[in-house]
C-alpha cells in the first residue's frame, strides 16, 4: 500500500513528533511505500513581514500547502493520506486537496485542538472546558489561550469556526483516530460522526524489554511545567514517611524549582536535566516506580507505555486518559490530581509493599504486550486504512501491496532489463560482494542484465597526467559519460541501478540516463553523499561535523578521504557541486537505503524522503541454523579501531571468567592483538577466511560479538549470524541498534564501553539456554527479512514502482528542490 503521511513538526519536538516518525518507520518496515509531506513550524522564525502578516489567513486555508499537496498527490497517487498535526502551516485545506484527487483521509487527533484553541483543555493550573459549553470560542479569545496571545488565538478560532461552518470536520475526513476512549468522548462534542472516530493508542516501535536488578529510586520523566504536576510532586516528597530517592528527567520553566528542591533534599531528589530517550528507558528499567502527576488531560503519554514495557508500575494522577492507561491496583496506583498528601500516601504504600509493586510491574508488562507493541499497532492501523479504502470504493494501486506484503504476482509481470553500474574498490569488500550477488539474483530470476563496471585498480597504471585529472573526473567524468551513453544505446535497459560511482564514474552518469529517459535507482551503501570518508567517523569517534555546512570543508581540513587533502578537496567539490545543481534531488528516481537508521540520516540532510526506500542486504544460499550451544565467542571483521577492536580486547581483559574468543579478520591493529593474545590464551586469531569458512565457524560459536563504534551501513555479518541462528552481543550504535533487538535476538551494550561489554559477555556465557532462545528468534528474523527470495520481492517491487512513475524531468520542481539541501540546515 502507498501511504501519504502529512505532519507539521512542532518548534519544540515532543511526543507527537516521535509518534509520527515511529509510525512511518513501522509502515516502511512492513513493506509499504511511505510518501511524506512534512512542514517544520521552526521555519516561521525566518519569515519576513509579509509572510508573518498572512500567517493567520494561511492557518485557515494554506493555499501554498494545498497547491503543493495537489501536485504531490497527482505525482505519487497514494492509496490513503494520513494526517497528524496540520497547524499552522498545512491547515485543513489539505483535506480538500485529497478529496479533489480521490484520496481517502485519515486524521489522528493527538490533542483537543478542534474543541479547544490551546489544544489542552487546561487553563490557569486546572482543566478548563469553558469553550465546549459555548456556541463559540469567545472565552478562549478573552483569555488569549493560544500562545498567550489574543491575535494568535483569534486566528486559530477563525480556522475552527470557518471549518466547522463548512462541514470540514464531518465531511472531509473519512476516519479520525482518537488515542483513548476518554479523548474520543470529548472530541465527539465537536460534532464528529461517532462511527468515524476510532480509538487506536500510541505504541512503541521497539520493545525496550523488561527491567531487572535492584530498583531503588522513583522516577519522573517529562517537561517541567505546571500542568505536568511537578510542583505537586515536589511538595509530596517533603511529606513522605518512607523517603525514597527521586530522579527527575526533563527540562522546562520549572527547572529552577526542581533544582531548589534538590538542593534542600539531603540528596533525596536529583535533577538529571533533559535525558535522551535511550537513557530514559534505562532509567525506567532501574526505577521502582514512575511518578506521573499530570493535572491536565494528557493525549496519550508515550512515557506511560514505555513504563509498562519496562515492567515499571506508575503512581499516576486519576485524570483523563491516564486513568485508562494505568489501571489502579493492577498496573499502578492512582492518586487525586493536585493532592500532594494523597500522592505522598501512595508513595509510602508503594515503598512498604515491594511485592505488590513487582506484581503490578509484571501486569504492566503483559498489558504492553497485549496492547501497545508495534505488531498490535500495525494490525489496528491497517484495519483503519482498509476500512476507509473499502468505504471509498477506491482500489489499492496495482503496483503496491496489501497489508504490507509484496504481491507474489510481481513475478508474473514482464521482467525489466536492468543495467548495473558499479565502481569496484581497490580492496574488495562487502559492497562489491553485494553487487555481484544482486547481479546473480536478477539473472536467476529471469531478467536480462548488462553491466557497466569500472575498477579502481586501473588507477595504479595511470600516468601522472591522468592521476592529476582524477579530481576533475570525480566531479564529472566525461569519458565515462560517453562510454555509458554508448552502452545504454546498445543494451537498451528498462532502468539503471547504480551502486558505487567513486571516483571513476561520477554522478554525471545520472544525466546520461535522464537524457535517454531511463529511470535511475541508486543503492546507498554508505554515507558518501554526506561525508567525504563515507563513514561519519573520524579520530576514533562518530563525526557529523560536515552535515550542517554549505560545503563539507571540515572534511577537507581533516583530510578525511584517503588521508589526503587534495583528494578530500576533490570529493568535497563533487558533493557540493551536485548538491548545488540539484543532482541528488532531481536526477535519481529512487534511493535504496540499507537500514531505517541510514534512511533517517539521509533524509535529515536533504535527500528527498519520498525517494528513499529501505531494502537490507541478504545472504544466499541460506546457511541453515546451527545445532548445539556453541564452543566460543566469535568476532568477524576488519581489526580496525572503528570496528571496536580495542574495546573488544579491553572487554576481554575485564572478564571475571575465561571465555574463549575466536577472531576472524584482517589484522590492522597488530600490536594491540599481539599484546592481548600474549595476556589471554583464551583468544585465538585465525586471520581472514572465505565466506564458507566464516559460516562454518559461526555454526560452532555461542554468540557473535559486534563491538563497532561507527555508523555501520549494514554489517553482512549480522545477516549471516541470523541465518545461522547465532545471537549477537553488539554495540547499540546506528543501524546495529536497529538490527539487533536487545533481549530478543541478542544483547546490546554501550559503544566503546569495555566494562559494559564484559558484563554482557559474562551474562551471555552463563545463560546458554536464554542465548539459544535468542538464536531461534534471530533465525526467524533471517527467514522473514534476509533471504534471497525476500530480497528479490523487495527489489522487484522497487523496480516496478520506478517504472510506473513519470520521469522526474517532466515535472516542475518543488520550490524547495531548487535550493541546495545544505542551505536548509
C-alpha positions in Angstrom: 0.0 0.0 0.0 1.2 3.5 -0.7 0.6 5.9 2.2 1.0 9.7 2.4 1.9 10.9 5.9 1.4 14.6 6.5 2.6 16.5 9.6 3.7 19.9 10.7 6.5 19.4 13.2 6.5 21.5 16.3 9.1 24.2 17.1 9.9 22.2 20.3 9.9 18.5 19.5 7.7 16.3 21.6 5.9 13.0 21.9 3.6 13.7 18.9 6.6 14.2 16.6 8.1 10.9 17.9 4.9 9.1 17.2 4.7 10.3 13.6 8.3 9.2 13.0 7.7 5.8 14.6 4.5 5.2 12.6 6.4 6.0 9.3 9.2 3.6 10.3 6.7 0.9 11.2 4.8 1.2 7.8 8.1 1.1 5.9 9.3 -1.9 7.8 6.2 -3.8 6.8 6.9 -3.2 3.1 4.6 -0.2 2.5 5.8 2.8 0.4 5.5 5.9 2.6 5.4 9.3 1.0 5.7 12.3 3.3 4.6 15.9 3.3 6.3 17.4 6.3 6.5 21.0 7.3 8.6 22.5 10.1 7.0 25.1 12.3 10.5 26.3 13.1 10.6 27.9 9.6 8.2 30.6 10.8 11.1 32.2 12.7 12.6 33.1 9.4 9.5 34.6 7.8 9.5 38.2 6.6 6.9 40.8 7.3 4.5 39.8 4.5 4.6 36.1 5.3 4.0 36.8 9.0 1.1 39.1 8.2 -0.6 36.4 6.0 0.0 33.6 8.5 -3.4 33.9 10.2 -5.1 33.6 6.8 -2.9 30.6 5.9 -3.9 29.0 9.2 -7.5 29.0 7.9 -6.6 28.0 4.3 -2.9 27.2 3.5 -3.0 27.9 -0.2 0.7 27.0 -0.7 0.2 23.7 1.1 -2.9 23.0 -0.9 -1.1 23.6 -4.1 1.9 21.5 -3.1 -0.3 18.6 -2.0 -2.3 18.5 -5.2 0.9 18.3 -7.2 2.3 15.6 -4.8 -0.9 13.6 -4.9 -1.1 13.7 -8.7 2.6 12.6 -8.9 2.6 9.9 -6.3 -1.1 8.6 -6.3 -1.1 7.3 -2.7 -3.9 4.9 -1.6 -4.6 6.8 1.6 -3.5 10.1 3.2 -2.8 10.1 7.0 -2.6 13.5 8.7 -1.3 14.3 12.1 -0.7 18.0 13.1 -1.9 20.5 10.5 -1.4 23.7 12.4 -0.5 26.3 11.2 1.5 25.6 8.0 -0.6 22.8 6.4 -4.2 23.7 7.5 -7.4 21.8 6.9 -7.2 22.9 3.2 -5.1 19.8 2.8 -8.2 17.6 3.3 -9.8 19.3 0.3 -6.7 18.6 -1.8 -7.0 14.9 -1.0 -10.7 14.9 -1.8 -10.1 16.6 -5.2 -7.7 13.7 -6.1 -10.0 10.9 -4.7 -7.6 10.0 -1.9 -9.2 8.9 1.4 -8.3 10.9 4.5 -7.3 9.6 8.0 -6.6 12.1 10.8 -5.0 11.3 14.1 -6.2 13.6 16.8 -3.2 13.8 19.2 -4.8 16.6 21.2 -8.1 18.5 21.6 -7.5 21.2 19.0 -10.8 21.0 17.3 -12.7 21.8 20.6 -10.0 23.9 22.3 -7.8 26.5 20.7 -4.9 25.7 23.1 -5.5 22.0 22.4 -5.0 21.2 26.0 -8.4 21.8 27.8 -6.2 23.4 30.5 -6.0 27.0 31.8 -4.8 28.7 35.0 -3.4 25.5 36.5 -6.6 23.4 36.1 -8.7 21.6 33.4 -10.9 24.0 31.5 -13.8 23.1 29.3 -15.4 26.5 29.1 -15.4 26.7 25.3 -17.1 23.3 25.0 -20.2 24.8 26.6 -20.4 27.8 24.4 -21.6 28.1 20.8 -18.4 30.0 20.0 -14.8 30.1 21.3 -15.2 33.6 22.8 -13.7 32.6 26.2 -10.5 31.4 24.5 -10.2 34.8 22.8 -10.8 36.6 26.0 -8.1 34.7 27.8 -5.7 34.5 24.9 -5.4 30.7 25.3 -3.2 30.1 22.2 0.3 31.2 22.9 -1.0 33.7 25.5 -1.9 36.0 22.5 -5.4 37.2 21.6 -4.5 37.8 18.0 -2.9 34.4 17.6 -5.9 32.8 19.4 -8.3 34.7 17.1 -6.5 33.1 14.1 -7.0 29.6 15.5 -10.6 30.3 16.5 -11.3 31.6 12.9 -9.9 28.4 11.5 -12.0 26.3 13.8 -15.2 28.2 13.3 -14.9 28.5 9.5 -14.2 24.8 9.0 -17.0 23.9 11.4 -19.4 26.0 9.3 -18.0 24.5 6.1 -18.6 21.0 7.4 -14.9 20.2 7.1 -14.7 18.1 10.2 -17.7 16.0 9.4 -17.4 15.7 5.6 -13.8 15.9 4.5 -12.2 13.3 6.8 -13.0 9.7 6.3 -11.8 8.4 9.7 -10.5 10.0 12.9 -8.2 8.3 15.2 -8.5 9.1 18.9 -5.8 7.9 21.3 -8.1 6.9 24.1 -11.8 6.4 24.9 -11.7 9.5 27.1 -10.4 11.6 24.2 -13.0 10.1 21.8 -15.9 11.1 24.1 -14.6 14.6 24.5 -13.9 15.0 20.7 -17.4 13.9 19.7 -18.5 17.2 21.2 -17.2 18.9 18.0 -19.9 17.2 16.0 -17.8 14.4 14.6 -19.7 11.4 13.3 -19.4 8.8 16.1 -18.9 5.9 13.6 -15.9 7.7 12.1 -13.9 8.1 15.3 -11.8 5.0 16.1 -9.7 4.5 19.2 -6.1 3.5 18.5 -3.5 4.1 21.2 0.2 5.1 20.7 2.8 2.3 20.7 6.5 1.6 20.9 8.2 0.7 17.7 11.0 -1.3 19.5 10.3 -3.3 22.7 12.8 -2.0 25.3 12.5 -5.2 27.3 11.7 -5.6 31.0 14.0 -4.2 33.6 15.7 -6.4 36.1 18.0 -6.0 39.1 17.7 -3.7 42.2 15.2 -0.9 41.8 15.9 1.7 44.3 14.5 5.1 43.2 11.4 6.8 41.9 11.4 8.5 38.5 9.7 11.4 36.9 10.0 11.9 33.1 8.6 14.9 31.3 8.5 18.6 30.7 9.0 20.7 33.8 5.7 22.7 33.5 2.9 23.3 35.9 0.3 21.1 34.1 2.6 18.1 34.5 2.1 18.3 38.3 5.7 18.9 39.0 5.1 21.2 42.0 2.6 18.7 43.5 5.3 16.0 43.2 7.9 18.2 44.9 5.5 19.1 47.8 4.7 15.4 48.2 8.4 14.5 48.6 8.5 16.7 51.7 5.7 14.7 53.3 7.0 11.2 52.9 7.2 8.8 55.9 9.4 6.4 54.0 11.7 8.6 51.9 12.8 7.2 48.6 15.3 8.9 46.1 13.5 10.7 43.3 15.2 11.3 40.0 13.7 14.0 37.7 14.4 13.7 34.0 13.3 16.7 31.9 13.6 20.4 31.4 11.3 23.4 31.2 10.2 26.6 33.0 10.1 24.9 36.4 13.7 23.7 36.3 14.8 26.2 38.9 12.1 25.0 41.3 13.3 21.4 40.8 16.9 22.4 41.4 16.0 24.3 44.6 14.1 21.2 45.8 17.1 19.0 45.0 19.5 21.4 46.9 17.4 21.2 50.1 16.5 17.5 49.9 19.6 16.0 51.5 20.3 14.1 48.3 16.8 12.5 48.1 16.0 14.5 44.9 18.3 14.6 41.8 17.6 16.7 38.7 19.1 15.0 35.6 18.1 17.6 33.1 17.0 16.6 29.6 17.7 13.0 29.0 17.9 11.2 25.6 15.2 8.5 25.0 17.8 5.7 25.2 18.8 6.8 28.7 15.2 7.3 29.7 14.5 3.7 29.0 17.5 2.6 31.1 16.2 4.7 34.0 12.8 3.2 33.7 14.2 -0.3 33.9 16.1 0.7 37.1 13.2 2.7 38.8 11.0 1.2 41.5 8.1 3.1 40.0 7.3 6.0 37.7 5.6 9.1 39.2 3.1 10.6 36.8 1.4 13.5 38.5 -0.2 15.3 35.5 -3.0 17.7 36.2 -4.3 18.1 32.7 -5.9 15.9 30.1 -2.9 14.2 28.5 -3.4 12.9 25.0 -1.6 9.5 25.2 1.7 9.8 27.1 4.3 7.6 25.4 6.2 7.6 28.8 3.4 5.5 30.3 3.7 3.0 27.6 7.5 2.8 28.0 6.9 2.3 31.7 4.6 -0.6 31.1 7.0 -2.1 28.6 9.8 -2.0 31.2 7.7 -3.6 33.8 7.7 -0.5 36.0 4.5 0.4 37.7 3.3 4.0 37.8 1.9 6.1 40.6 -0.3 8.3 38.4 -2.9 11.1 38.8 -6.5 9.9 38.3 -7.3 12.2 35.4 -8.3 11.9 31.8 -6.8 9.1 29.7 -4.1 8.4 32.3 -6.7 6.6 34.4 -7.4 4.4 31.4 -3.8 3.5 30.7 -2.7 2.9 34.3 -5.2 0.5 36.0 -5.4 1.2 39.7 -4.1 -1.7 41.8 -3.3 -3.7 38.7 -0.6 -1.9 36.7 -0.1 1.0 39.1 -1.6 3.2 41.7 -3.9 6.2 41.3 -4.0 9.4 43.4 -6.1 12.5 43.3 -4.6 15.0 40.9 -3.0 18.0 42.6 -3.2 16.4 46.0 0.3 16.2 47.4 -0.9 14.5 50.6 -2.6 11.7 48.6 0.5 11.3 46.4 2.7 11.1 49.5 0.5 8.4 51.0 0.6 6.3 47.8 4.3 6.6 47.6 4.6 5.5 51.2 2.4 2.5 50.5 4.5 1.6 47.4 7.7 1.7 49.4 6.3 -0.6 52.1 4.8 -3.1 49.6 7.6 -4.2 47.2 5.9 -7.5 46.4 2.8 -5.7 45.4 4.8 -3.4 43.1 6.5 -6.3 41.5 3.1 -7.9 40.6 1.9 -4.6 39.2 5.1 -4.3 37.1 4.5 -7.8 35.7 0.9 -7.0 34.9 2.0 -3.8 33.2 4.4 -5.7 31.0 1.6 -8.0 30.0 -0.6 -5.0 29.3 2.1 -3.7 27.0 2.4 -6.9 25.1 -1.3 -7.1 24.6 -2.0 -3.5 23.5 1.0 -1.3 22.8 3.5 -3.2 20.6 4.4 -2.4 17.0 2.6 -5.6 15.9 -0.7 -4.6 17.7 -0.5 -1.1 16.3 0.2 -2.3 12.8 -2.9 -4.6 12.8 -5.0 -1.7 14.1 -3.8 0.9 11.6 -4.1 -1.5 8.6 -7.7 -2.2 9.7 -8.4 1.5 9.6 -6.7 2.0 6.2 -8.6 -0.9 4.7 -11.8 0.3 6.2 -11.5 3.7 4.5 -10.5 2.2 1.2 -13.5 -0.1 1.3 -15.9 2.6 2.2 -14.5 4.9 -0.5 -14.6 2.0 -3.1 -11.1 3.0 -4.2 -8.9 0.1 -5.2 -5.3 -0.2 -4.0 -2.7 0.8 -6.6 -1.9 -2.3 -8.7 1.8 -1.9 -8.1 1.5 -1.7 -4.3 0.9 -4.5 -1.8 -2.0 -5.1 0.5 -1.1 -5.5 4.2 2.5 -4.6 3.6 3.2 -8.0 1.9 4.8 -8.0 -1.5 2.4 -9.5 -4.1 3.5 -12.8 -5.4 2.1 -11.6 -8.7 5.1 -9.4 -9.2 7.0 -12.3 -10.6 4.4 -12.7 -13.3 4.9 -9.2 -14.6 7.3 -9.0 -17.6 10.7 -8.6 -16.0 12.6 -5.4 -16.9 16.0 -5.4 -18.4 18.4 -3.9 -15.8 21.9 -2.4 -16.2 24.1 -2.5 -13.0 26.6 0.3 -12.7 29.4 0.0 -10.1 32.9 1.2 -9.4 34.7 -1.7 -7.7 37.1 -0.8 -4.9 40.8 -1.4 -4.8 40.4 -3.6 -1.7 37.4 -5.9 -2.3 34.7 -5.5 0.4 31.1 -6.2 1.3 29.8 -3.7 -1.2 31.4 -5.4 -4.1 30.1 -8.7 -2.9 26.6 -7.3 -2.6 26.7 -6.0 -6.2 27.8 -9.4 -7.6 25.2 -11.2 -5.5 22.4 -8.9 -6.8 23.5 -9.4 -10.4 23.4 -13.2 -9.9 19.9 -12.9 -8.2 18.5 -10.9 -11.1 19.9 -13.3 -13.7 18.5 -16.3 -11.9 15.1 -14.6 -11.7 15.0 -14.2 -15.5 15.9 -10.6 -16.0 18.0 -9.6 -19.0 21.0 -7.9 -17.3 24.0 -5.9 -18.5 26.8 -4.2 -16.6 28.8 -1.0 -16.7 31.7 -1.7 -14.3 35.0 0.1 -13.6 37.8 -1.0 -11.3 39.8 1.3 -9.1 42.8 -0.9 -9.6 43.1 0.8 -13.0 44.4 3.9 -11.2 47.7 2.1 -10.5 48.5 2.1 -14.2 47.6 5.8 -14.8 50.2 8.3 -15.9 50.9 11.3 -13.7 48.7 13.4 -16.0 45.8 11.0 -15.7 46.1 10.9 -11.9 46.2 14.7 -11.9 42.9 14.9 -13.8 41.3 12.3 -11.4 39.9 15.1 -9.2 38.0 16.7 -12.1 36.7 13.3 -13.2 35.4 12.6 -9.7 33.0 15.6 -10.2 32.2 15.0 -13.9 33.7 12.0 -15.7 33.4 12.9 -19.4 34.9 9.6 -20.6 32.5 7.5 -18.5 29.6 9.7 -19.8 30.5 8.8 -23.4 31.0 5.1 -22.7 27.8 4.8 -20.7 25.7 6.5 -23.4 27.1 4.1 -26.0 26.3 1.1 -23.6 22.8 2.3 -23.0 22.0 2.8 -26.6 23.4 -0.7 -27.3 21.8 -2.6 -24.4 18.5 -0.6 -24.1 17.8 -1.4 -20.4 14.5 -0.5 -18.8 16.3 1.0 -15.8 19.8 1.5 -14.5 20.8 0.5 -11.0 23.8 2.4 -9.6 26.0 1.3 -6.7 29.4 3.0 -6.1 30.3 5.8 -8.5 33.6 6.9 -6.9 35.9 8.1 -8.4 36.0 6.8 -12.0 32.3 7.1 -12.8 30.9 10.2 -11.1 27.2 11.4 -10.7 27.4 12.8 -14.2 26.2 9.4 -15.4 22.7 10.1 -13.9 22.3 12.9 -16.5 23.0 10.4 -19.4 20.2 8.2 -18.1 17.8 11.2 -17.8 18.7 12.4 -21.3 17.7 9.0 -22.6 14.6 8.8 -20.3 15.8 5.8 -18.4 14.9 5.6 -14.7 17.7 5.6 -12.1 17.9 3.6 -8.9 20.8 4.2 -6.6 21.7 2.0 -3.6 23.5 4.0 -0.9 25.8 1.5 0.8 27.4 4.3 2.9 27.2 8.0 3.7 29.2 9.3 0.7 26.6 12.0 -0.2 27.0 13.5 3.3 30.6 12.7 4.3 34.0 12.7 2.4 35.1 9.4 4.1 31.6 8.0 3.7 31.7 6.7 7.3 30.7 9.6 9.5 33.7 8.6 11.6 36.9 10.5 12.5 39.6 10.3 15.1 38.1 7.3 16.9 34.6 8.6 17.2 31.4 9.3 15.3 31.7 12.7 13.4 28.9 14.7 11.8 30.8 17.9 11.6 30.2 18.4 7.9 26.4 17.8 8.0 25.4 21.3 8.8 27.7 23.0 6.4 27.1 24.5 3.0 30.2 22.6 1.9 32.0 19.8 3.7 35.1 21.9 4.4 35.9 20.3 7.8 36.5 17.0 5.9 39.0 18.7 3.7 40.8 20.3 6.6 41.0 16.9 8.4 41.9 15.1 5.2 39.1 12.6 5.7 39.3 11.0 2.2 42.4 8.7 2.0 44.2 11.0 4.5 45.0 13.3 1.6 43.9 17.0 1.5 43.8 17.2 -2.3 41.8 14.0 -2.7 39.5 15.2 0.1 39.0 18.5 -1.7 38.1 16.7 -4.9 35.4 14.7 -3.2 34.2 17.8 -1.3 33.8 19.7 -4.6 31.9 16.7 -6.1 29.4 16.6 -3.2 28.9 20.3 -3.1 28.6 20.8 -6.8 26.0 18.1 -7.2 24.2 19.4 -4.2 24.0 22.9 -5.6 22.8 21.8 -9.1 20.2 19.5 -7.7 21.6 16.2 -8.8 20.8 14.3 -5.6 17.2 15.7 -5.5 16.3 15.6 -9.2 18.3 13.0 -11.1 17.6 9.9 -9.1 14.2 8.3 -9.2 14.7 6.0 -6.1 17.3 5.6 -3.5 17.8 2.4 -1.6 19.0 2.7 2.0 20.1 -0.5 3.7 18.5 0.4 7.1 16.0 2.7 8.6 18.8 4.5 10.5 20.6 5.3 7.2 17.3 6.5 5.7 16.8 8.9 8.6 20.3 10.3 8.3 20.0 10.8 4.6 16.5 12.4 4.9 17.7 14.7 7.7 20.4 16.0 5.4 18.5 16.9 2.3 17.8 13.7 0.3 14.1 13.7 -0.5 12.4 11.3 1.9 9.7 10.3 -0.7 12.5 8.9 -2.9 14.2 6.6 -0.2 13.1 3.1 0.4 14.7 0.6 2.8 15.9 -2.7 1.5 18.6 -4.6 3.5 21.3 -6.8 2.2 20.7 -10.6 2.2 22.5 -13.9 2.5 22.4 -16.6 -0.2 22.4 -19.5 -0.1 20.7 -20.0 3.2 23.4 -21.1 5.7 20.9 -23.1 7.8 20.5 -22.9 11.6 23.4 -24.2 13.8 23.0 -27.0 16.3 24.2 -27.0 19.8 25.1 -24.2 22.2 28.4 -23.3 20.8 32.0 -23.5 22.0 33.3 -19.9 21.9 32.5 -16.3 21.3 33.3 -15.0 17.7 34.4 -11.8 16.1 34.3 -11.4 12.3 35.6 -8.3 10.5 38.5 -6.0 10.0 40.5 -5.5 13.1 40.4 -1.7 13.0 39.6 1.0 15.5 36.2 1.9 14.1 35.2 -1.8 14.3 35.7 -1.6 18.1 38.7 -4.0 18.2 40.3 -2.2 21.2 37.0 -2.2 23.1 36.7 -5.9 22.3 40.2 -6.7 23.7 39.7 -4.4 26.7 36.4 -6.1 27.4 38.0 -9.5 27.5 40.6 -8.2 29.9 37.8 -7.2 32.3 36.1 -10.6 32.3 35.9 -12.4 35.6 35.9 -15.7 33.9 37.7 -17.3 30.9 35.6 -17.1 27.7 37.1 -18.5 24.5 37.2 -15.9 21.7 37.9 -16.6 18.1 38.8 -13.7 15.9 38.4 -13.9 12.1 39.6 -10.9 10.2 42.4 -8.9 8.6 44.8 -7.7 11.2 45.2 -3.9 11.1 45.9 -3.3 14.8 48.7 -5.9 15.0 50.3 -4.6 18.2 47.0 -4.5 20.1 46.1 -8.0 19.1 49.5 -9.5 19.7 49.6 -8.0 23.2 46.1 -9.2 24.0 46.9 -12.8 22.8 50.0 -12.8 25.0 48.0 -11.8 28.0 45.0 -14.0 27.3 45.5 -17.5 25.9 41.7 -17.8 25.5 41.9 -15.6 22.4 42.5 -17.4 19.1 43.4 -15.4 16.0 42.6 -17.2 12.7 43.0 -14.5 10.1 40.7 -13.7 7.2 38.5 -16.6 5.9 36.3 -17.2 2.9 32.6 -16.9 3.3 32.0 -20.7 3.6 34.6 -20.9 6.4 33.1 -18.0 8.2 29.7 -19.7 8.1 31.2 -22.9 9.3 32.8 -21.1 12.2 29.6 -19.3 13.1 27.8 -22.6 13.4 30.3 -23.6 16.1 30.1 -20.3 18.1 27.8 -19.5 21.0 27.4 -15.8 20.0 28.9 -13.2 17.7 30.5 -10.1 19.2 30.0 -6.9 17.1 31.6 -4.0 19.0 31.6 -1.4 16.2 32.0 2.3 17.2 31.0 3.8 13.9 27.7 4.0 11.9 27.9 0.7 10.0 25.7 0.7 6.9 24.5 -2.9 7.1 27.0 -5.4 8.5 26.6 -8.5 6.5 27.9 -10.5 9.5 24.6 -9.8 11.2 22.5 -11.3 8.4 24.9 -14.3 8.3 24.7 -14.8 12.0 20.9 -14.6 12.0 20.9 -17.2 9.2 22.9 -19.5 11.4 20.6 -18.9 14.3 23.5 -17.2 16.1 22.6 -14.4 18.6 24.8 -11.3 19.0 26.4 -9.2 21.7 26.6 -5.9 19.8 27.1 -2.2 20.5 24.0 -0.1 20.4 25.0 2.4 17.8 23.5 3.4 14.5 21.8 0.7 12.4 23.2 -2.1 14.7 20.9 -0.9 17.5 18.0 -1.2 15.0 19.0 -4.6 13.6 19.8 -6.4 16.9 16.7 -6.5 19.2 18.1 -6.3 22.7 16.9 -9.3 24.8 15.3 -10.9 21.7 18.0 -11.6 19.0 20.9 -10.7 21.2 22.3 -8.3 23.8 23.4 -4.7 23.2 26.0 -2.7 25.2 27.1 0.9 25.2 29.6 1.5 22.3 33.1 1.9 23.4 32.3 0.7 27.0 34.5 -2.3 27.7 33.0 -2.8 31.1 29.5 -3.0 29.8 30.7 -5.4 27.0 32.3 -7.6 29.6 29.1 -7.7 31.7 27.0 -8.7 28.7 29.5 -11.3 27.6 29.6 -12.8 31.1 25.8 -12.9 31.1 25.6 -14.5 27.7 28.2 -17.1 28.6 26.5 -18.1 31.8 23.0 -18.2 30.3 23.3 -20.6 27.4 19.6 -21.5 27.4 18.5 -17.9 27.1 21.1 -17.3 24.3 19.8 -20.4 22.4 16.3 -18.9 22.6 17.6 -15.6 21.2 19.3 -17.6 18.4 15.9 -19.1 17.5 14.5 -15.5 17.3 17.5 -14.5 15.2 16.8 -17.3 12.8 13.2 -16.2 12.5 14.4 -12.7 11.7 16.6 -14.0 8.9 13.7 -16.1 7.4 11.4 -13.0 7.3 13.9 -10.4 6.2 17.2 -11.5 4.8 16.7 -14.4 2.4 17.3 -14.1 -1.4 13.5 -14.5 -2.1 12.6 -11.7 0.3 15.2 -9.5 -1.2 14.1 -10.2 -4.8 10.5 -9.4 -4.0 11.6 -6.1 -2.4 13.9 -5.2 -5.3 11.3 -6.2 -7.9 8.7 -4.0 -6.2 11.1 -1.1 -6.3 11.7 -1.5 -10.0 8.0 -1.8 -10.7 7.3 1.4 -8.8 10.0 3.3 -10.5 9.0 2.1 -14.0 5.4 3.2 -13.2 6.4 6.7 -12.1 6.6 9.6 -14.7 10.1 10.8 -15.3 11.2 13.5 -12.8 12.3 15.7 -15.7 8.7 16.0 -16.8 7.5 17.8 -13.6 8.1 21.2 -12.2 10.5 21.0 -9.2 9.0 21.8 -5.8 10.2 25.3 -4.7 12.5 23.7 -2.1 14.2 21.5 -4.7 15.9 24.4 -6.4 17.5 25.3 -3.0 20.8 23.5 -2.1 19.8 21.0 0.5 22.7 22.0 2.9 21.4 25.6 2.9 18.3 24.5 4.6 20.1 23.1 7.7 
